[in-house]
């Protein structure tokens, strides 16, 4: 499957349907900064030392330093998708996930990008469409993706 690294604009439901099974789209890189990790910890109450205590993480964790929360990397899916695919719609909503795996750690300060492919498009009540996206979050310098998932969104034109 080929990949496009430019922003793609989808003007209507027919254009969205035409993407199913085709090329994937790659977002720009985005840093997972220490303040973002701290903010996520504060928002969720997950203050585990492997995310926030750099010295202890270097000493005791198998990762060699602090890592981002898996759910923080997952939470970046919509913003990374929006940075590469623009859908001209009346409304869009995140609908859920079919499966998620955190396949390698994301060191604090690393850069992530998303690779998105349209797996399928189906009709939903109200004249909308449901899209299942194949998602791979890639960490700069890593051979394995940080996260793979099927992300589901709904779009109303």
Secondary structure, 3 states (H helix, E strand, C coil): CCEECCCEEECCHHHHHHCCCCCEEECCCEECCHHHHHHHHHHHCCCCHHHHCHHHHHHHCCCCCCECCHHHHHHCHHHHHHCCEEECCCEEEEEEEEEEECCCCCECCCEEEEEEEEEEEEEECCCEEEEEEEEEEEECCCCCEEEEEEEEEEEEC
